[in-house]
Amino acid sequence: MPIDLFNMLTKDMQLDPQVFLNQIVIVTGAGRGIGFHTSRAFALLGAKVVLAELSAEGKTAEEAIRREGGTALFIQTDVSDLDSVTQLLEQTHQAYGAVDILVNNAIFIHQVNVKDMSTEIWDRTMAVNLRGTFLTSRACLPDLLRKNQGLILNMISTDAMPGLSAYIASKQAITGFSQSLALELEGTGVRVIPFGPGMVDTPGIRSVAGGLAPQLGLTESEFLNLSLHADYQGLMPPEHAAAAAVYLATCLAEEFHGQVINGYEVLERVGFLKASDVTLPEMNDREINSNETTRTLVTKLLQILEETEAEFQKLPVFVRPMAKGGFKNKAGRSLADWQRLASSLGSGAASIPANMGELLEKLATYYREAPTETARFTRDEATLKMVTETAQARLAIIQSLVLAIDR
Ligand SMILES: NC(=O)c1ccc[n+]([C@@H]2O[C@H](COP(=O)([O-])OP(=O)(O)OC[C@H]3O[C@@H](n4cnc5c(N)ncnc54)[C@H](O)[C@@H]3O)[C@@H](O)[C@H]2O)c1
């Protein structure tokens, strides 16, 4: 049965049908697959969408979106070519105005092992995927920076695959590019999100399935029926990946800047898929100690914050600002601000603010989500167990403090 994308967006995901009203969105590689459905999703929610596509399929895509009542314009573009990208921006400005959102989605993908790969295949992959992402991002940045807001959503792939070394290398490079750009744009209001849509049923993935499957010890049909999430029997429909991309662009964008997120996680966050991640066990009364005094608990809170600071210091230097940014988003204030508050409470220099319970709830959110966050970066069971237990112990202290303040 065909998927009703508008229904999914507005009913299942509760998005306002005009959430992107008059926003100008460029989607590269919009002629088919995830790019096409992502363009549809933006247009269904009110955006004016530019389909920056190399092939004539861009025209068919434009017509399909217009038939659904959306506003779309196909501008034939080769993202690897500087003149073509310059023209893309000129024509976008003439037709609609300054860009609000750029989705770097276009790819060149060709399955061949390194020993047989021609230099041309390597170069073309890097030119479309990596150089293209750089050229379009650079071209859109003046618009975004002038508005002090906006988003660059870069499609990535994370997992190594035989025969796709050039493609995967280009995609992992896009993650690094996105994270570095995110650091450059810190404080500007412009966000950059590297987004892995998931294993999605598209012409692109089907074009490599036949060659890839045997290298993974699978038949083509087994490969196409691989399930990376308990809620999917086989690949994710492209409409779902598109819905995840637009949900991320509107509801979660404030939370992400440089951090990698994937389509399954977004769809879990919105409740469309069942969460399958690490969860914290329920805490019992013994773990939440209501007998400890506020002063002791504040000292323990300070210790937790110091440990968290030390954990951040152990991260690679480039990852640290992102981890700290993630902390601030979830915990409501920066780690340094939390440390200042806890130490002035501990020394008696300040009295407990009236909204302390609320503040602590936010801090608890950070630690509650720590195991799930960690599960995005590692599958190592010992690490996940350790993070889960630490988070549990820290939450118990924070919740005891909430109780102590209430008394
Ligand atoms: N399909 C998946 O399972 C999957 C998994 C992880 C990441 N992704 C990412 O999602 C994005 C979309 O993937 P897909 O599977 O829908 O791809 P696809 O191959 O089906 O579509 C790619 C589109 O890009 C266009 N294109 C190619 N070269 C171009 C150029 N030089 N300029 C402009 N357009 C060009 C193609 O004509 C095509 O319409 C990609 O960035 C991919 O890396 C996909």
The ligand as a MOL file (V3000), in Angstrom:
LIG
                    3D

  0  0  0     0  0            999 V3000
M  V30 BEGIN CTAB
M  V30 COUNTS 44 48 0 0 0
M  V30 BEGIN ATOM
M  V30 1 N 19.7610 4.4810 0.6650 0
M  V30 2 C 20.3950 4.2070 1.7960 0
M  V30 3 O 20.2380 3.1420 2.4020 0
M  V30 4 C 21.3210 5.2200 2.3790 0
M  V30 5 C 22.0490 4.8590 3.5320 0
M  V30 6 C 22.8880 5.7880 4.1280 0
M  V30 7 C 22.9900 7.0620 3.5600 0
M  V30 8 N 22.2910 7.3780 2.4410 0 CHG=1
M  V30 9 C 22.4480 8.7360 1.8890 0
M  V30 10 O 21.1900 9.2830 1.5110 0
M  V30 11 C 21.3630 10.0890 0.3460 0
M  V30 12 C 20.3900 9.6550 -0.7330 0
M  V30 13 O 20.6480 8.2860 -1.0580 0
M  V30 14 P 19.7640 7.5120 -2.1050 0
M  V30 15 O 19.9660 6.0910 -1.8130 0
M  V30 16 O 18.4070 8.1050 -2.1330 0 CHG=-1
M  V30 17 O 20.5380 7.8970 -3.4930 0
M  V30 18 P 20.1330 7.6650 -5.0290 0
M  V30 19 O 21.3460 7.1620 -5.7260 0
M  V30 20 O 18.8990 6.8500 -5.1630 0
M  V30 21 O 19.8480 9.1590 -5.5110 0
M  V30 22 C 20.8990 10.0760 -5.6510 0
M  V30 23 C 20.4830 11.2160 -6.5580 0
M  V30 24 O 21.6080 12.1030 -6.7140 0
M  V30 25 C 21.6350 12.5300 -8.0700 0
M  V30 26 N 22.9810 12.9860 -8.4560 0
M  V30 27 C 24.0480 12.2120 -8.7830 0
M  V30 28 N 25.0900 12.9780 -9.1150 0
M  V30 29 C 24.6940 14.2640 -8.9600 0
M  V30 30 C 25.3460 15.5180 -9.1600 0
M  V30 31 N 26.6070 15.5780 -9.5570 0
M  V30 32 N 24.6260 16.6580 -8.9130 0
M  V30 33 C 23.3430 16.5860 -8.5100 0
M  V30 34 N 22.6720 15.4360 -8.3510 0
M  V30 35 C 23.3500 14.2840 -8.5560 0
M  V30 36 C 21.2150 11.2890 -8.8370 0
M  V30 37 O 20.8210 11.6130 -10.1690 0
M  V30 38 C 20.0840 10.7770 -7.9580 0
M  V30 39 O 18.8520 11.3710 -8.3260 0
M  V30 40 C 22.8230 9.9490 -0.0650 0
M  V30 41 O 23.5560 11.0490 0.3910 0
M  V30 42 C 23.2890 8.6750 0.6280 0
M  V30 43 O 24.6520 8.7040 0.9250 0
M  V30 44 C 21.4660 6.4890 1.8350 0
M  V30 END ATOM
M  V30 BEGIN BOND
M  V30 1 1 1 2
M  V30 2 2 2 3
M  V30 3 1 2 4
M  V30 4 1 4 5
M  V30 5 2 4 44
M  V30 6 2 5 6
M  V30 7 1 6 7
M  V30 8 2 7 8
M  V30 9 1 8 9
M  V30 10 1 8 44
M  V30 11 1 9 10
M  V30 12 1 9 42
M  V30 13 1 10 11
M  V30 14 1 11 12
M  V30 15 1 11 40
M  V30 16 1 12 13
M  V30 17 1 13 14
M  V30 18 2 14 15
M  V30 19 1 14 16
M  V30 20 1 14 17
M  V30 21 1 17 18
M  V30 22 2 18 19
M  V30 23 1 18 20
M  V30 24 1 18 21
M  V30 25 1 21 22
M  V30 26 1 22 23
M  V30 27 1 23 24
M  V30 28 1 23 38
M  V30 29 1 24 25
M  V30 30 1 25 26
M  V30 31 1 25 36
M  V30 32 1 26 27
M  V30 33 1 26 35
M  V30 34 2 27 28
M  V30 35 1 28 29
M  V30 36 1 29 30
M  V30 37 2 29 35
M  V30 38 1 30 31
M  V30 39 2 30 32
M  V30 40 1 32 33
M  V30 41 2 33 34
M  V30 42 1 34 35
M  V30 43 1 36 37
M  V30 44 1 36 38
M  V30 45 1 38 39
M  V30 46 1 40 41
M  V30 47 1 40 42
M  V30 48 1 42 43
M  V30 END BOND
M  V30 END CTAB
M  END
